[in-house]
Amino acid sequence: MTKAKLLVFDWDGTLMDSENQIVSCVENAIRDLDLEQRSREEIKNIIGLGLRESVSTLFPDSTDEFIAEFVASYRHYWFNTESGNLFPGARETLELLHNEGFLLGVATGKGRRGLDKVLSETGLQQVFHATRCADEAHSKPHTQMLDEIMQELSASAAETLMVGDTEYDLEMAQRAGVRSIAVTYGVHDWKRLQRFNPVATLDQISDIMDWLAEEHASADGRSKEITKVAG
């Protein structure tokens, strides 16, 4: 068994509890453009995709002009509302992983400006070694973001884990030949995630420390301690 050295995280729904913010901004954009409202479940379903793909999913046959107008309205609200909070244990877990020597990345449906905003607000810029966004690569489940992060950090698919809360995260990993870890507290339920055969399922992000300790012990054939998150 090859031990993981690169952990790539989704952002929304995996590290940050931003569901309400995203849903509200989409609803406001729909209202501004005088469109037929979509249900909360329909809006939740697009979380994780790039903005362009999200609009096209909610409003099939969208023109480029319409998508640009919708995205501008969405971003107006997103940048003028308070960001969500990191999930419990997320900050501590990321800092511990970084201190343990793991390479850390982010692959997100956010745009670069949006990711830079939340990284600055949370103070986590220095924790991540590489990040990719949907406005500088193909949207999930295309593998481009994951492929580029692995290439930049010189990590093979066997040495990489993708951690996410949506089927888009796990399908991207599967297509790239990368193992995935699913979190159960995000926007897609377990039935959708299990189709992509994640190697682990976490009820809280800090549980990844125990899983990695077990994986390393198994790979080494001996006990290996990885620091646990307090609490």
Secondary structure, 3 states (H helix, E strand, C coil): CCCCCEEEECCECCCEECHHHHHHHHHHHHHHCCCCCCCHHHHHHCCCCCHHHHHHHHCCCCCHHHHHHHHHHHHHHHCCCCCCEECCCHHHHHHHHHHCCCEEEEEECCCHHHHHHHHHHHCCHHHCCEEEECCCCCCCCCCHHHHHHHHHCCCCHHHEEEEECCHHHHHHHHHHCCEEEEECCCCCCHHHHHHHCCCEEECCHHHHHHHHHHHHHHHHCCCCCCCCCCC
